[in-house]
């Protein structure tokens, strides 16, 4: 199964690649300027990154040009999550209380494939100044934290999921399981 990691300049992009590789996916890191036709993917991970999308229409490489055409599952992390929100009509703003380090996550939808079998509360690792304050119309909020109302969200009809936190970091409880759940959807 081929699952490239789209590099948006995140500090942990290589960790995302490594977790996918260790879980048996054929993976590579590709620039976010990669043309859609070159993706050749069964699933896609949009990495985090330092770019601030708050109050801008800043592009995220070529991602906006192909995201509507991708017919494979997508897992977006940090700025990738924020990009999904903005792209599909949600709202991204500067966080009132930026999250850096350990954060207590409350899973609002334990029945969702991303969180199946995980506890309703998890300690996760976060690193962000901006956050999704309003998910796109029709999207489900899957998890929140005391400072961030949209820690995880899901598209209403496609296997497109975003997480504000970093499941690739070993300090995130259930992080590997989240990647496993994502990969199980890519196999279908």
N, C-alpha and C positions, 0 to 999 in steps of 0.2 A: 504494500500500500504506500503510495507516494503522498507525503504531507510536507510541502515546503513551508519554511518560516519566512514570512515577508519582513524584511529588516526595516524598521522605522526609526532606527537609531537608539534602540533601547539598551540599557546597561546589562540586561540579562538575556539578550537574544540568543547567545550561545547556550545558556541554560535551557531555554525552550527547545533548541535543536537537540541537546543532549538527552533530555527527558524523552522526547519523541524517539530518538535513536535507541535508547535503552529499553523502550517499550515495543521495539520491533518495527517501527515505521521506517521507510526509506525517506530520508529527509535531507534537506539542504537549506542553507540560508541564501536568500536571493534579495537583491535590492528592490525597494518599493517602486522603482521605475521600470521593472520588468514588464514587458508587454503581455497582455492577457494570453495570447496564443502560445507563449513560452512557459506557462505555469505547469501544464501537464500534472494535474493533481487530483487525488481522491478526497482531499481535504486541505484546508489552508489555515495556518495560524498567522494572525497579524500581531507582530510583536509590539511591545511598549516602545516608548521613545520620549525624548525630552521636549519635543515641540509642544508649544501651547496652542490649543485650538480655541481657547476661550475668546469669544467675541470676534472671531475671524472667519474668513472663508478659505483659509490656507489649505492648499492641497496636501495630500499625504502621498507624494509621489504620483504614480499612475493608478492608485487604488480606486479612486472614484470613477475611473474610466472602465473598470472591469467588474466591480463588485456586483452590479446588477446582472451581469452575464454569467457569473459563476454558478454552476449547478451542483456544487459540492458543499459539504458542511464547512463552516467557518467558525473558528474560535478566535476572538479578538481580546487582546490583553492591554490594559492601561490606556495608552493613547489610541490604540486600535479600537478599544471599547468606546472611547469618546468619539472617535471618528464615525463609527457605526451609528451612534446616537445622532450626531449632527447630519450625517448623510441621509438618514431615513426620517428626518424631521423632528428630532429631539433637541434638547438644549444643553449646552456645555457652558459652565461658568467657573470662575475662580472659586476654589473651595473656601468656605468660611473658616474651616479648621482643616488645613492640609493634613494628610495622613502620611507619616513616615515611620516605618517599623511595624511592630506587632499591633494588630487591630482585631477586635472581636467581631466576627461576622455572624449574623443571624440569617439562617436559611429560611426564606419565606415559602419556597416551593420545594419541599423535600421530595415530591413526586416527580419533579423534572429530571430528565435523563442525566443532566450535568451533576446533580447532587444525590442521585439515588444511592441509598445505603449509607450516606454520611450523616454524622450527628447534626442536630439543628443549630448548634453553635460550634464555630471553629475559630481557632487563632490563625490568622492569615497575615502575610507580609504585604504592606502597601508602601507606595512611594509616588505621591502625586500632589500637585498644587491645584490642578483643575479636576472637575468631576462632572458627571452627568447629573443634572438637577431635574431634568424632565425627559423620560424615555420617549422614543418615537411613538406616534399614535398606534395603538393596538399591541404594542410590545408588553411582555410580562416582566415585572420586577421579580427576580428570583432570590435576591439576598440584599441585605442592607447592613450598615454598621451604625454606631451612635453618631458619627459625623458625616456619613454618606448614605443617602437614601437609595441610591442605585448602584450597589456593589456588583450586581450581576443582573443581566437581562436577556430575554430571548425574543427573537422574531416570532410573529404570530403564526406563520405557516411554513417557514423554511428553517432548516437546521443551522441557524446563525445565532451565535451566542457571544455575549461580551461580558468580561469580568474586569472590574477596576483594580483588583488586587493581583498578586503575582503567584499563580499556582506552580510555577517552575522553580521557585525558591524553596529550599529544603525546610525553611522555618514555617512554611504554610502547611497546616494540617490538612490532609486529604488532597494535596496538590497532585500527586501522581494519579490518584483515583479520578480526579477531574479530567486529566489527560487521557486516562484509560477509557472513561465514559465517552469522551469526544471521539477517540479512535474507533470505538465500537460502532458509532454512527457512521463513520467514514467507510467501514467495511461493508455496509449494506448495499 
